[in-house]
Amino acid sequence: MRETYDEQQAAGRLLVSVAAWRWAAASGGVPAADAGSGLWSRAVVESVDVEAVRAALPGPAGAWWAAERLTGALGDPLPRCRPAVTPAAIGHLVRAGLLVCLGGDPAYPDVHPDQVAALARRRDLPALLDRHVPVGPDQAAVRLGVRRTDPDQVVRLGWIAPIGTVEIDYKRHGGVTTVPLYSAEDVALLPFTRPAVDWPALRAVPAGRRSPLASLTPTAPADDVVLLAEAARIAGVGRAAVVNWRRRHPDFPDPADGTDVHPAFARSAVVAWLLTHDKIAVPSTVPAATLHLRPTGASPRRFQLWNPRIELSDDPEGEDRLTGWMADDDALAVLAAADTPISRLTAPGTDPLALPGGVRVIDRFHPGAGGLRVTLAWPSTLRGHAARTRTGGLVRHALPYTAPGAGCRWCPAQACGGIIPTSYCPDHGTTAEPAMEWHPAGGIRCTQLTRPAPTPA
């Protein structure tokens, strides 16, 4: 009689699937291998509870299902800066020890659905994917929000290098092609490690135009150094902070070039040190602007613009602009409608704004790597301050570009560029607060929220 069993022999001995035995071995349902690497003794195999092994795995899940489950956990809709999880990524997660291979193709393995669900609930899922799952050129373009050709320029410049390859069979469209793979962390950190590049401008280059990266000269790894000032820009601090870090931390990288007054450090060593000491972090998400629309004769809509860039005009006769990546293409038609009001706009860099109408789509751009970049504009005189109430309907409007005078004690200044007179003011001579209020049936009406004038001091 056999005295030692491998996983296939043990599964056959107990009349269970190999996937069920693998899951039981990985989850502690059976004792650890006691007869060598991947081998169990006959006594251990015969002592296993067969029904418990069968019940622990109701059925393995395919890599395609697991990839869709993890993609859904990243957000719905998926942020345009983050590519979807692919079935090949499941193989990388298995090799990283985050999932257990239960059979199938090693590149696209079968896994336990409960373990996938537990991984999807982890708050650090984006960081785990960046750390263990490499990306191809197409995915790198999506992550950076640029055209497909720009990652090729980044590779030409020597800013990132392949960490592996994968062969993809396009069958009738060219046969087997070798595609390079890059570290997702290195790709995500590029806007930080290369602060000299105007990344918003790079993302705005339309199709058919030459990339600004094409005019740059490649740098050899030995010559890729940074001064203290650029190291400070990478970390988002002042130069004095980097000087203090260098003095206080003995493990700060040694100069690779330069002089005693202006030392130069290897960029890769500085970035690695900043990551180790939590001075910078791999961006797992991007900021988003949230727009609440009130289209006439239709239900309210809400959608987001990823990686927004808002420009508030200083000219009363000018216009404000908001640029970002859309995750909901259907909202473009709503925004393109005439006089679409925005009841609430929440964007990084300003307090919540409100616009009674006049919003226009002045630019739209498909970079060829997924996503849609749009630019919205509106007259700056329409800009107001949105206040959330219990009903969510009140929008208080500021007086754009009106500065409070010496006697204005009660008019609060707003980040949108104006003030709101809340009571009697010697400068503005009003006892009412101008406001805009939404009708329940839609549309806008002006209201006057009268308040008693205070007794002058």
Summary of the structure (lengths in Angstrom):
residues: 457
radius of gyration: 29.3
end to end distance: 103.3
largest distance: 103.6
contacts: 1327
relative contact order: 0.07
helix: 32%
strand: 23%
